[in-house]
Amino acid sequence: MAAERLSAWVHGQVQGVGFRWWTRSRALELGLTGHATNTADGRVHVVAEGPRQAAERLLALLRSPDTPGRVSLVVESWEPARGDLSGFEER
């Protein structure tokens, strides 16, 4: 199965609440590589690469009520994996 790259823009109260740390933990559990980055407008940008099923599971977790803070919207896009990521970073 080819790896895919998920790009998810997470809106809501997601900065300063441990959201990036939580996302990193979930991504590593799922065997994904990538990063979770705070943006100046208050969103968190999550980029994750790996098997589509694992990335879809991470996306479902990002949309779940179990995240730190409060997620109001997640906007996703998909593309083929670039293979340029290692580990999972908080930025």
Buried (B, 14 or more C-beta within 10 A) or exposed (E): EEBBBBBBBBBBBBBEBBBBEBBBEBBEEBEBBBBBBBEEEEBBBBBBBBBBEBBBBBBEBBBEEEBBBEBEEBEBEEEEBEEEBEEBBBE
